[in-house]
Amino acid sequence: MISLVWPWAALALPLPWIARWLLPRTPPGRSLRLPFPGLALQSSRMAQRRSPLVWLGLVLAWLALVFATMRPEWVGPPQAERGSGRAMMLAVDISGSMNTDDMRLAGHAVSRFVAVEAIAGDFLQRRDGDELGLLLFGSQAFLVTPLTYDLNAVEQQLRGATVGLAGGQTAIGDAIAVAVKRLSALPQQARVLILLTDGVNNAGSILPQDAARAAKAEGVRIYTIGIGAQRMQVDDFFGSHTVNPSADLDVGMLTDIAKQTGGRFFRATDSRELAAAYQTIAQLEPMPQQRPSLRPRHELYPWPLGAAMLLWLLAAAGTQWRRGRRAGA
């Protein structure tokens, strides 16, 4: 179906004829001042007369130009957008401890945050149809990307984050509260929060247990992921010895938050377990969601605009050809 975006532009159709009627013609002797007194030009009807084909070309060119100004476009049938119905908020810990190099990725030792970037990035790319948002937290929690279907934007924001940007401590309760506030306006079955941290709540103004109760009241399911290896070799003045870099991880709190809200707790001691946690979360059942239908639109104005230019060029060429023949005669 063809529709016109600016149909009121058709009011410009009679403008050339109105201008021709309102503006009187000026005789050649008045429109051109000659340097010699007594010398005058003779008006030639033949010189002013145009070929009927030239007039037809000019009229058609004007009609095509006005039609192009009305912006014709082809509108296709309505097409419903496809979506899974999930609305997921990804809350990622960027406190100072996320720089600990106790994870391995592709055989190389990497920091916890680098592993999260790689595996969460792959997770995001597989969420086509989901509405996702990104929340980063350290000593403070702040929303980086509101819920959106633009998964590339979420991934770019995650890759652009810097450990320590939000402070060196961990405000888990504040992160949950910010996410719940953003998810509460959505259908209850769609509200999901994935919270990834490597520490214990030691900052913020809201206790994680209180935030979890608020999440439960709002129907937000929280999936918690505790990241960090359990054994790590470190070198110091006395030699090499094994330490537990995840000694501060509050597994009990994270398990309780997930259980209380209907989610699940995952322990990721390496990149393989982290990937497995994301794969399990990816198996959430979709909830049908009505999304607005779209009608594809394709602009058609370049065609009448090009036709108008071509017709004007042909009319000008025809006029010059007739003048050349008359001059030769």
N, C-alpha and C positions, 0 to 999 in steps of 0.2 A: 504494500500500500504506500502511495506517495502522499506526503503531507507537506505543508508550507509552514516554515517557522515564522516568517514575517509576511503574512498575506496582505497587510496594510500597505506594503510597498507598491501594490498595484495602483494606488492613487497617483503614482508618478507617470502612468501611461500617457495621459493627454498633454503632458508638459510641452513637448516640441510643437504641437499644433497650437496650444495656447500662446506660446512665445511667438510663433509665426503670425498669429492673428493680432497680438497686442503691439508688436514692434514693427513700425512701418519700414518699408524698404527705402534705402537712401540711394538716390541716383548716383552714377559713377562720378559725375562732375563735382558733386558735393563731398563724396567720401575720399576723393583724392585731389590734393592741391598740386597743380602743374606750375612749373617755374616760368613758363612763358605766357604772357598775357595774350588773350585771343585764341589760345589753343584749348580745345575741348574734346572730350571723348564722346563718341557716339555709343549710345546704349544698343547693345546687340541682343535681340531675343534669342538668337541661336546660341550665343555664348552662355546665356543664363539657363537655357533649357537643358534638362538632364534626361537621359534615357529612362524609359519606364522600368527597365530592369535595374538601373541604378537606384531609382526611387524605391522599388520593391526591396532591394537589398538593404537600404538604409532603414526602412520600416521594420523589416524582419530583424535586423541587428538591434534596433531599439527594443523590440518586444522580447528578444532573447536576453538582453541586458536587464530589463525589468524583472523578467522571470528568474534570472540568477540572483537578483537582489532579494527576491522573496524567499530565498534559501530552501529550495525543494530538497527533500530527503526521503529515502526509502525506509519505511518502518516495518520490521519483520514481526512475526507473531510472538506473543508473550512466551518467554522461556523462564521457568522457575529455576532459581539458583539452588545448587546442590550444597548441602551442609550436613554434617553429622549431628549437630545440635549440642556438641560439647562446648563449654566455655572454661578454659583452663588458665589459671594464673600460675606462672612459674616464679617462685621466690628463691633466689640464689644468694647464698652467704658469700660476701666479699670482704670478710674481716681479714686481719693480717695473717692468721693461721692458714688461710687458703693458699699461701705461698709455699707451704711445706712440700718438699720434693719427695713424697713417699708413694707416688702412683707411677705406674708404668703404662706407656702407650706405644704400641708398635715396637716393643722391645727397648724403649728408651725411658729413662727416669724423667718424669715431668711433675710439675706441681699439681695440687688438687684442682686448682681453678682451670689450668690448661686441659686437664682431663674432662672437666665439666663442660668447657667450651666445645670440645670436639664431639663428645657423646650427646650432649643436649642439643647441639646444632643438628646432628643427624636425626634426633628425635623430632625436632621442630619441622624438618623437611618432610617427615612422614605424616604430619598432622593436617594434610590438606582437607579442608572442610571444617576444621575446628576454629574457634575464635580463641586466640591466645593473647596473653599479656605478660609483661616482664616486670618483676619487682626485685630490686637489689637491697640488701640490708647488711649493715655492720653495726656500728654504735647507733645508727639511725636507719630507718626503713623509708625508702622512697620509690614511687612508681616511675619507671622509665618508659614503658610502652603500654598505653591503655589497651584494653581488649580490642583486637583487630583480626581481620582475616589475612592481612599482609604478613605472611610468615617470614618473608625475607627481611622485613623491617625489624621484627623481633630478634631474628638471628644476628643481624648487624649490630643491634644495640647490645646484645650479649657479648659479642666479640670485641666491641669497643669499650667494655667495662674494664676497670682497673682495680686490682686488689688494694684495699685500704682506702678507697675513695670515700666510703661512707663511715670511716672510723675503724679502729682496730678491734673493738669489742663486738659482741653479738647480741642483737635485740630481736630475739625470736618472737616474743609476744607482740611487739609492735608490728613486725612483718605480717603475722597472721591477721592482726586487726586491720591493717591497710588493705590486705587482699580480700577479707570478708566484706569490707565496705564497698569495694569495687564489684564483687560478685553478687551482692545481695539483690541487685535490681534485675537479675536474670532469672529465668525459670529455675525452680528449685532443683530439678533433676539434672541440670546442666552445670551446677557449680562445683568446680574441682580446683583444689590448690595442691601444687607439688612443691614441697618445701625441702630444700637441700642445705644442709649445714654440717659443720665438722666440730662444733663446740657445744658450749652450754650457755644458757641465757644469763648474761651478766651485764646487760645494759637495757635501756628503755624504761618506759613508764607503765607498761602493761605486762602482767605475768602470763606466761604461756598457757597455764591452766585456765585463767580467766578468758583469754582469747579463744581457747579451744571450746569453752562453753558457749561463747558468742557464735562461733562458727557452727556448732551443733544446732543452736537455736535458728540459725539462718539456713540450715540445710547444706552447708558447705562440707564436702568430703575432703579430708586432708591426707595426702600421701607424703610421708616423711622419709627422707633418705639421709642416713648418717654416713658421711664419707670420710675416709682416712684409713691407712694401713694400721695393723696391730703390731707389726714388728718393723724396725728400721735400724740399720747399722749407722752409727755415728762415730766420728773420729774426734778425739780430744787429746789433751796433754798426756793422759795415761794410756792411750791406745784406742783400739776400736771395741765398742761394746753395743749391745742391742737395747733399744728403748721402745716403749710403746708411744708413738706420736699421737695416738687417739685417746690418751688417758682422760682428757677433759670432756670427751663426747658423752652427753647425757642420754644414753640409750633408753633408760626408763621413761624419761619425760617424752621423748619422741614417740615411743611405743604407745604411751598413754594418750597422746594427742591424736594419733592415727586411730586407735581403737575407739576413742570417745566419739569421733566424728564419722565413723563408718569407713575409714580408709585403711591403710596398711603401712607398716614400717618396713623399710629395706635397709640392710647394712651392706655398704659397698666398701670393701677393703682394697679393691683394685678396679681397674677400668672394665674388666670383664663383668664383675658383679654390678657395676654401675650401669652398664649397657643392659644387663638382664633386668634390672629394676625398671628402667624406662620401657623395655619391651613388655613387661607385665602391665605397667600402667597403660600402655598403648592398646591393651585389649579391653578397655572399658566399653560397655555396651552403649551404642549411640542412642540418643533420645531424639525422635523426629521433631523437627522444628520448622515452623512456617517462616520462610524468608521471602521478601518481596520479589516478585517476578520482574524480569527485565525484558525490554523489547529492543533488539538490535537496531541501530540506526546507522545509515550510510549517507553521507552528504552527496548530493547530485549537482550542486550549483556549478562545479567546474565545467560541466558539459555545456549548458547554455551560455556560460561566460565565454568559453572558447569559441562557440558558434557565433556569438556576437562579434568578437574580434575578427574572426575569419570573414564574416559578411561585410564588415566595415572595410577591411583591406581589399576585398573584391570590388566594393563600390568605389573606393578611391582609385583602384587600378583601372576600372572602367571609365571613370571620369577623365583620368589622365590620357587614356587611349583615345577617347573621342576628341580631346583637345589637340592631341598630336595629329590626328587625321585631319582636323579642321585647319590646323596651322599649315600642314603640307598642301592642302587644297588651296 
